[in-house]
C-alpha cells in the first residue's frame, strides 16, 4: 500500500525534504542578492522597465512572498502530512 509509482513513502519524504532545502536555499540566495546588490539590480532592470525604487522593492518582496508560500504549500505541507501518516 505504501508504494506510489514504485517509490516508498520514505523516499518521497526524503525527496520533499531535499526540495525544501533547495528551495529555501534559492530564497535565501535571492534575499541576499537583493540586499547586497540592490542598487545594481534596480539600475539593470530600470534600463528595460520604468520602475521606481519603491515599485522594484514591492515586486521583489511580493515575488519572495509568493515563492515562500509555494514552498510551504508544495513541499512542507506534503512532507508534514507524510510524516503524520507514517
C-alpha distances in whole Angstrom, upper triangle without the diagonal:
4,6,8,11,11,11,9,10,13,14,14,16,18,19,20,22,24,24,26,28,29,30,31,34,35,35,37,39,40,41,43,45,46,48,49,50,51,54,53,50,52,55,53,51,55,56,54,53,56,54,55,54,53,51,49,48,47,45,43,42,41,39,38,37,35,33,32,31,28,27,26,25,23,22,23,21,18,18,19,16,14,16,16,12,12
4,7,10,9,8,6,6,9,10,10,12,14,15,16,18,20,21,22,24,26,26,28,30,31,32,34,36,37,38,40,41,42,44,46,47,47,51,50,47,49,52,50,48,52,53,51,51,53,51,53,51,50,48,47,45,44,42,40,40,38,36,35,34,32,30,29,28,26,24,24,22,20,19,20,18,15,15,16,14,11,13,14,10,9
4,6,6,5,5,7,10,10,10,12,14,14,16,18,19,20,22,24,25,26,28,30,30,32,34,35,36,38,40,41,42,44,45,46,47,50,49,46,48,51,49,47,51,52,50,49,52,50,52,51,49,48,46,45,44,41,40,39,38,36,34,34,32,30,29,28,26,24,24,23,20,19,20,20,16,16,18,16,13,15,17,14,13
4,5,5,7,8,11,10,9,12,14,13,14,17,18,18,20,23,23,24,26,28,28,29,32,33,34,36,38,39,40,42,43,44,44,48,47,43,46,48,46,44,48,49,46,46,49,47,49,48,47,45,43,42,41,39,37,37,35,33,32,31,29,27,27,26,23,22,22,20,17,17,19,18,14,15,17,15,12,16,17,14,14
4,6,9,11,13,11,11,14,16,14,16,19,19,19,22,24,24,24,27,28,29,30,33,33,34,36,38,39,40,42,44,44,45,48,47,43,45,48,45,44,47,48,46,46,49,47,49,48,47,45,43,43,42,39,38,38,36,33,33,33,30,28,28,27,24,23,24,22,19,19,21,21,17,17,20,18,16,19,21,18,18
4,7,10,12,10,10,14,15,14,16,19,19,19,22,24,24,25,28,29,29,31,33,34,35,37,39,40,41,43,44,45,46,49,48,45,47,50,47,46,49,50,48,48,51,49,51,50,49,47,45,45,44,41,39,40,38,35,34,34,32,30,30,29,26,25,25,24,21,20,22,22,18,18,21,19,16,19,21,18,17
4,7,8,6,7,10,11,10,13,15,15,16,19,20,21,22,24,26,26,28,30,31,32,34,36,37,38,40,41,42,43,46,45,42,45,47,45,44,47,48,46,46,49,47,49,47,47,45,43,42,41,39,37,37,35,33,32,32,30,27,27,26,23,22,22,21,18,17,19,19,15,15,17,16,13,15,18,16,14
4,5,5,6,9,10,11,13,14,15,17,19,20,21,23,24,26,27,29,30,32,33,35,36,37,39,41,42,43,44,47,46,44,46,49,46,45,49,50,48,48,50,48,50,48,47,46,44,43,42,40,38,37,36,34,32,32,30,28,27,26,24,22,22,21,19,17,18,18,14,13,16,14,11,13,15,13,11
4,5,5,6,9,10,10,12,14,15,16,18,20,21,22,24,26,27,28,30,31,33,34,36,37,39,40,41,42,45,45,42,44,47,45,44,47,49,47,46,49,47,48,46,45,43,42,40,39,37,36,35,34,31,30,29,28,25,24,24,22,19,19,18,16,14,15,14,11,10,12,11,7,9,11,9,8
4,5,5,6,9,10,10,12,14,15,17,18,20,21,23,24,26,27,29,30,31,33,34,36,37,39,40,41,44,44,41,44,46,44,43,47,48,47,46,49,46,48,46,45,44,42,40,39,38,35,34,34,32,30,29,28,25,24,24,22,19,19,19,17,14,15,15,12,10,12,12,8,9,12,11,9
4,5,5,6,9,10,11,12,14,15,17,18,20,21,23,24,26,27,29,30,31,33,34,36,37,38,39,43,42,39,42,44,42,41,45,46,44,44,47,45,46,44,44,42,40,39,38,36,34,34,33,30,28,28,27,24,23,24,21,19,19,19,16,14,15,16,13,11,14,14,11,12,15,14,12
4,5,5,6,9,10,10,12,14,15,16,18,20,21,22,24,25,27,28,30,31,32,34,36,37,37,41,40,37,39,42,40,39,42,44,42,42,44,42,44,42,41,39,37,36,35,33,31,31,30,27,26,25,24,21,21,20,18,16,16,16,13,11,12,13,9,8,11,11,8,10,13,13,12
4,5,5,6,9,10,10,12,14,15,16,18,20,21,22,24,26,27,28,30,31,33,34,36,36,40,39,37,39,42,40,39,42,44,42,42,44,42,43,41,40,39,37,35,34,33,30,30,29,27,25,24,23,21,19,19,17,14,14,15,12,9,10,11,8,6,9,9,7,8,11,11,10
4,5,5,6,9,10,11,12,14,15,17,18,20,21,23,24,26,27,28,30,32,33,34,35,39,38,35,38,41,39,38,41,43,41,41,44,41,42,40,40,39,36,35,34,33,30,30,29,27,25,25,24,21,20,20,18,15,16,17,14,11,12,14,11,9,11,13,10,11,14,15,13
4,5,5,6,9,10,11,12,14,15,17,18,20,21,22,24,26,27,28,30,31,32,33,37,36,33,36,38,36,35,39,40,38,38,41,39,40,38,38,36,34,33,32,30,28,28,27,24,23,23,22,19,18,19,16,13,15,15,12,9,11,13,11,9,13,14,12,13,16,16,15
4,5,5,6,9,10,10,12,14,15,16,18,20,21,22,24,25,27,28,30,31,31,35,34,32,34,37,35,34,37,39,37,37,39,37,38,36,35,34,32,30,30,28,25,25,24,22,20,20,19,16,15,15,13,10,11,11,9,6,7,10,8,6,10,11,10,11,14,15,15
4,5,5,6,9,10,11,12,14,15,16,18,20,21,22,24,26,27,28,30,31,34,34,31,34,37,35,34,37,39,38,37,39,37,38,36,35,34,32,30,30,28,26,25,24,22,20,20,19,16,15,16,14,11,11,13,11,7,8,11,10,7,10,12,11,11,14,16,15
4,5,5,6,9,10,11,12,14,15,16,18,20,21,22,24,26,27,28,29,33,32,29,32,35,33,32,36,37,36,36,38,36,37,35,34,33,31,29,29,28,25,25,24,22,19,20,20,16,15,17,15,12,13,15,13,9,10,14,13,10,13,16,14,14,18,19,18
4,5,5,6,8,10,10,12,14,15,16,18,20,21,22,24,25,26,27,31,30,27,29,32,30,29,33,34,33,33,35,33,34,32,32,30,28,27,26,24,22,22,21,19,17,17,16,13,13,14,12,8,11,12,9,7,9,12,11,10,13,15,14,15,19,20,19
4,6,5,6,8,10,10,12,14,15,16,18,20,21,22,24,25,26,29,29,26,29,32,30,29,32,34,33,32,35,32,33,31,30,29,27,25,25,23,20,20,20,17,15,15,15,12,10,12,10,7,8,11,9,6,7,10,11,9,11,14,14,14,17,19,19
4,6,5,6,9,10,10,12,14,15,16,18,20,21,22,24,25,28,28,25,28,31,29,29,32,34,33,33,35,32,33,31,30,29,27,25,25,24,21,20,21,19,16,17,17,13,12,14,13,10,12,14,13,10,10,14,14,12,14,17,17,17,20,22,21
4,6,5,6,9,10,10,12,14,15,16,18,20,21,22,23,26,26,23,26,29,27,26,30,31,30,30,32,30,31,29,29,28,25,24,24,22,19,20,20,17,15,16,16,12,12,15,13,10,13,15,13,11,12,16,16,14,17,20,19,19,23,24,24
4,5,5,6,9,10,10,12,14,15,16,18,20,21,21,25,24,21,24,27,25,24,27,29,28,28,30,27,28,26,26,25,22,21,21,19,16,16,16,14,11,13,12,9,8,11,9,7,10,12,11,9,11,14,15,14,16,19,19,19,22,24,24
4,5,5,6,8,10,10,12,14,15,16,18,20,20,24,24,21,23,26,25,24,27,30,29,28,30,27,28,25,25,24,22,20,20,19,16,15,16,14,11,12,13,9,8,11,11,8,10,13,13,11,11,14,16,15,16,19,20,20,22,25,25
4,5,5,6,9,10,10,12,14,15,16,18,19,22,22,20,22,25,24,23,27,29,28,28,30,27,28,25,26,25,22,20,21,20,16,16,18,15,12,15,15,12,11,15,14,11,14,17,16,14,14,18,19,17,19,22,22,22,25,27,27
4,5,5,6,9,10,10,12,14,15,16,17,20,19,17,20,22,21,20,24,25,24,24,27,24,25,23,23,22,19,18,19,17,14,14,15,12,10,13,13,10,10,14,13,11,14,16,15,14,15,19,20,19,21,24,24,24,27,29,29
4,5,5,6,9,10,10,12,14,15,15,19,19,16,18,22,20,20,23,25,24,24,25,23,23,21,20,20,17,15,16,15,11,11,12,10,7,10,11,8,7,11,11,10,12,15,15,14,14,18,19,19,20,23,24,24,26,29,29
4,5,5,6,8,10,11,12,14,15,18,18,16,19,22,21,21,24,26,26,25,27,24,24,21,21,21,18,16,17,17,13,13,15,13,10,12,14,11,10,14,15,13,15,18,18,16,16,20,22,20,22,25,26,25,28,30,30
4,5,5,6,8,10,10,12,13,16,16,14,17,20,18,18,22,23,23,23,25,23,23,20,21,21,18,16,18,17,13,14,16,13,11,14,16,13,13,17,16,15,17,20,20,18,19,23,24,23,25,28,28,28,31,33,33
4,6,5,6,9,10,10,11,14,14,11,14,17,16,15,18,20,20,20,22,19,20,17,18,17,14,13,14,13,9,10,12,10,8,12,13,11,11,15,15,14,17,19,19,19,19,23,24,24,25,28,29,29,31,34,34
4,5,5,6,9,10,10,14,14,12,14,17,17,17,19,22,22,21,22,19,19,16,16,16,14,11,13,13,9,9,12,11,8,11,13,12,11,15,16,15,17,20,20,20,20,23,25,24,25,28,30,29,32,34,35
4,5,5,6,8,9,13,13,12,15,17,17,18,20,22,23,23,24,21,21,17,18,19,16,14,16,16,12,12,16,14,12,15,17,15,15,19,19,18,20,23,23,22,22,26,27,26,28,31,32,31,34,36,36
4,5,5,6,7,11,10,9,12,14,14,14,17,19,20,20,21,19,19,16,17,17,14,13,15,15,11,13,16,14,12,16,18,16,16,20,20,19,22,25,24,24,24,27,29,28,30,33,34,34,36,38,39
4,6,6,5,9,9,8,9,12,13,13,15,17,18,18,18,15,15,12,13,14,10,9,12,11,8,10,13,12,10,14,16,15,15,19,19,19,21,24,24,24,24,27,29,29,30,33,34,34,36,39,39
4,6,5,9,10,10,11,14,15,15,17,20,21,20,21,18,17,13,14,15,12,10,13,14,11,11,15,14,13,15,18,17,17,20,22,21,23,26,26,26,26,29,31,30,31,34,35,35,37,40,41
4,6,8,9,10,12,14,14,16,17,20,21,21,22,19,18,15,17,18,15,13,17,17,14,15,18,17,16,19,21,20,20,24,24,24,26,29,29,28,28,31,33,32,34,37,38,37,40,42,42
4,6,5,6,9,10,11,12,14,16,18,18,19,16,16,13,16,16,13,12,16,16,13,15,18,17,16,19,21,20,21,24,25,25,27,29,29,29,30,33,35,34,35,38,39,39,41,44,44
4,6,5,6,9,10,11,12,15,16,16,16,13,13,9,12,13,10,9,13,13,10,12,15,15,14,17,20,19,20,23,24,24,26,28,29,29,29,32,34,34,35,38,39,39,41,44,44
4,5,5,6,9,10,10,13,15,15,15,12,11,9,12,13,10,11,14,15,13,15,18,18,18,21,23,22,23,26,27,27,30,32,32,32,33,36,38,38,39,41,43,43,45,47,48
4,5,5,6,9,10,11,13,14,15,13,13,11,15,15,12,13,16,16,14,17,19,18,19,22,23,22,24,27,27,28,30,32,32,32,33,36,38,38,39,42,43,43,45,48,48
4,6,5,6,8,10,12,12,13,11,12,10,13,13,9,10,14,12,11,14,16,15,15,19,20,19,21,24,24,24,27,29,29,29,30,33,35,35,36,39,40,40,42,45,45
4,5,5,6,9,10,10,10,8,9,7,10,10,7,9,12,11,11,13,16,15,16,19,20,20,22,24,25,26,28,30,30,31,32,34,36,36,38,40,41,42,44,46,47
4,6,5,6,9,10,10,9,10,9,13,13,10,12,15,15,14,17,19,19,20,23,24,23,26,28,28,29,32,33,33,34,35,38,39,40,41,44,45,45,48,50,50
4,6,6,8,9,11,11,12,12,15,14,11,14,16,15,14,18,19,18,19,22,23,22,25,27,27,28,31,32,32,32,34,36,38,38,40,42,43,44,46,48,49
4,5,6,6,8,8,10,10,13,11,9,12,14,12,12,15,16,15,17,20,20,20,23,25,25,26,29,30,30,31,32,34,36,37,38,40,42,43,45,46,47
4,5,5,6,6,8,9,12,11,9,12,14,13,14,17,18,17,19,22,23,23,25,27,27,29,31,33,33,34,35,37,39,40,41,43,45,46,47,49,51
4,6,7,9,12,13,16,14,12,16,18,16,17,20,21,20,22,25,25,25,28,30,30,31,34,35,35,36,38,40,41,42,44,45,47,48,50,52,53
4,7,9,12,14,16,14,12,16,17,15,16,20,20,19,21,24,23,24,27,28,28,29,32,33,32,34,36,38,39,40,42,44,45,46,48,50,51
4,6,9,12,13,11,10,14,14,12,14,17,17,17,20,22,21,22,25,27,26,28,31,31,31,33,35,36,38,39,41,42,44,45,47,49,50
4,7,10,12,9,10,13,14,13,15,18,18,18,21,23,23,24,27,28,28,30,32,33,33,35,37,38,40,41,42,44,46,47,48,50,52
4,6,8,6,6,10,10,10,12,14,15,15,18,20,20,21,24,25,26,28,30,31,31,33,34,35,37,39,40,41,43,44,46,48,49
4,5,5,6,9,10,11,12,14,15,16,18,20,21,22,24,26,27,29,30,32,33,34,35,36,39,39,40,42,44,45,46,49,50
4,5,5,6,9,10,11,12,14,15,16,18,20,21,22,24,26,27,29,30,31,32,33,35,37,38,38,41,43,43,44,47,48
4,5,5,6,9,10,10,12,14,15,16,18,20,21,22,24,26,27,28,30,31,31,33,35,36,37,39,41,41,43,45,47
4,5,5,6,9,10,10,12,14,15,16,18,20,21,22,24,26,27,28,29,30,31,34,35,36,37,40,40,42,44,46
4,5,5,6,9,10,11,12,14,15,16,18,20,21,23,24,26,27,28,29,30,33,33,34,36,38,39,41,43,44
4,5,5,6,8,10,11,12,14,15,16,18,20,21,22,24,25,26,27,28,31,32,32,35,36,37,38,41,42
4,5,5,6,8,10,10,12,14,15,16,18,20,21,22,24,25,25,27,29,30,31,33,35,36,37,39,41
4,6,5,6,9,10,11,12,14,15,16,18,20,21,22,23,24,26,28,29,30,32,34,35,36,38,40
4,5,5,6,8,10,10,12,14,15,16,18,20,21,22,22,24,26,27,28,30,32,33,34,37,38
4,5,5,6,9,10,11,12,14,15,17,18,20,21,21,23,25,26,26,29,31,31,32,35,36
4,5,5,6,9,10,11,12,14,15,16,18,19,20,21,24,25,25,27,29,30,31,34,35
4,5,5,6,9,10,10,12,14,15,16,17,19,20,22,23,24,26,28,29,30,32,34
4,6,5,6,9,10,10,12,14,15,16,16,18,21,21,22,24,26,27,28,31,32
4,5,5,6,9,10,11,12,14,15,15,16,19,20,21,23,25,25,26,29,31
4,5,5,6,9,10,10,12,14,14,15,18,19,20,21,24,25,26,28,30
4,5,5,6,9,10,10,11,13,14,16,17,19,20,22,23,25,27,28
4,5,5,6,9,10,10,10,12,15,15,16,18,20,21,22,25,26
4,5,5,6,8,10,10,11,13,15,15,17,19,20,21,23,25
4,5,5,6,8,9,10,12,13,15,16,18,19,21,22,24
4,6,5,5,6,9,10,11,13,14,16,17,19,21,22
4,6,6,5,6,9,10,10,12,14,15,16,18,20
4,6,6,5,7,10,11,11,13,15,16,18,20
4,6,7,7,9,11,11,13,15,16,17,19
4,6,6,6,9,10,11,12,14,16,17
4,6,5,6,9,10,10,12,14,16
4,5,5,6,9,10,11,12,14
4,5,5,6,9,10,11,12
4,5,5,6,9,10,11
4,5,5,6,9,10
4,5,5,6,9
4,5,5,6
4,6,5
4,6
4
